[in-house]
Amino acid sequence: MADDKDPLKQLKDLTQLKNQLEEIQKRVENEISVGIPQGGSLLGSPFLKGFLAGYVVAKLRSSAIVGLLLGTITGMYAAQNYQVPNVERTVKEFLDNLKKGRK
């Protein structure tokens, strides 16, 4: 019990906790800079956004393969360099609003 009140031990524990928090913060910042969405869902990924953009472009172009590739690359570029909304969250909010509107 005397060990619990030792200020040196408490200070060491606090320092260790601080170091752990800093490490977690660095990992989160690295994940964000790489483009991994918070929550890690496939629907929130830049790849899916790019694929959807590619599909839309493919529908507008006569050559589906070229359009799909061009749209996917364009969508991935836009998702990485611009503030593209989270598709999953947007769809869920839309469906929740529809459900609330019916009641």
C-alpha positions in Angstrom: 0.0 0.0 0.0 2.9 2.4 0.6 3.9 1.9 -3.0 0.5 3.4 -4.2 1.4 6.8 -2.6 5.0 7.0 -3.7 5.1 10.2 -5.8 8.1 9.0 -7.9 6.1 5.9 -8.9 3.1 8.0 -9.7 5.2 10.3 -11.8 6.7 7.4 -13.7 3.2 6.0 -14.4 2.0 9.4 -15.6 5.0 9.7 -17.9 4.3 6.2 -19.3 0.7 7.1 -20.0 1.7 10.4 -21.6 4.1 8.5 -23.9 1.4 6.0 -24.8 -1.1 8.8 -25.7 1.5 10.6 -27.8 2.1 7.3 -29.7 -1.6 6.8 -30.3 -1.9 10.4 -31.5 0.9 9.9 -34.0 -0.6 6.7 -35.3 -4.0 8.4 -35.8 -2.3 11.4 -37.6 -0.4 9.0 -39.8 -3.6 7.1 -40.7 -5.4 10.3 -41.5 -2.5 11.6 -43.7 -2.4 8.3 -45.6 -6.2 8.5 -46.2 -7.6 5.8 -44.0 -11.0 7.0 -43.0 -12.0 7.2 -39.3 -13.9 4.0 -38.7 -12.1 2.2 -41.4 -15.2 1.3 -43.5 -14.9 0.3 -47.1 -17.8 2.7 -48.0 -15.7 5.6 -46.7 -12.6 4.7 -48.6 -11.1 6.7 -51.4 -11.0 3.6 -53.6 -14.8 3.2 -53.5 -15.4 6.8 -54.1 -13.0 6.6 -57.1 -14.7 3.5 -58.3 -18.1 5.1 -58.1 -16.9 8.2 -60.0 -15.4 5.9 -62.6 -18.7 4.1 -63.0 -20.5 7.3 -63.6 -17.9 8.4 -66.1 -18.1 5.0 -67.8 -21.8 5.4 -68.2 -21.2 8.8 -69.9 -18.5 7.5 -72.3 -18.8 5.1 -75.1 -15.7 3.1 -74.1 -16.6 1.6 -70.7 -13.1 0.4 -69.8 -11.4 3.7 -70.6 -14.1 5.6 -68.8 -14.0 3.4 -65.8 -10.2 3.7 -65.5 -10.3 7.5 -66.1 -13.1 8.0 -63.6 -11.5 5.8 -61.0 -8.2 7.7 -61.2 -10.0 11.0 -61.1 -12.1 9.9 -58.2 -9.1 8.7 -56.2 -7.3 12.0 -56.9 -10.3 14.0 -55.8 -10.8 11.9 -52.7 -7.2 12.3 -51.6 -6.8 16.0 -52.4 -10.2 17.4 -51.6 -12.7 17.2 -48.8 -15.0 14.6 -50.3 -18.0 13.7 -48.1 -18.2 10.3 -46.4 -20.5 8.3 -48.7 -21.5 5.8 -45.9 -22.4 8.5 -43.4 -24.3 10.5 -46.0 -26.4 7.5 -47.0 -27.1 6.5 -43.4 -28.2 10.0 -42.5 -30.4 10.1 -45.6 -32.1 6.8 -44.7 -32.5 7.9 -41.0 -34.1 11.1 -42.1 -36.5 9.1 -44.4 -37.4 6.8 -41.5 -38.0 9.8 -39.2 -40.1 11.5 -41.7 -42.5 8.6 -42.0 -43.4 8.5 -38.3 
